Amino acid sequence: MKRSVQFKIYLGLLILCIIGYQFQRTTVDDFFVNPFYIGSMVLGILLVIKALGYTCQKCHRNQVMQGFYKYRLPSSNCYNCGHDIDQNRT
């Protein structure tokens, strides 16, 4: 599966976990064992790691983060040089 599609699936799952958590009735005692809370924390950390490592092999520019406040969804081609990012990946 292409890295850009996999990133978008993880992002969609994170959004679903956040929405699902809003409809759960939680108390203070079971807050940290809520499956939506655990899923959103795991997916959030995974997405940050994937966003930091999503770079082009040719020009070494990050494909997700443009700056401190500017982000974009990744694609299979580099935004800067047009290189196919997924061609050497297995």
Secondary structure, 3 states (H helix, E strand, C coil): CCHHHHHHHHHHHHHHHHHHHHCCCCCCCCCCCCHHHHHHHHHHHHHHHHHHHCECCCCCCECCECCCCCECCCCCECCCCCCECCCCCC
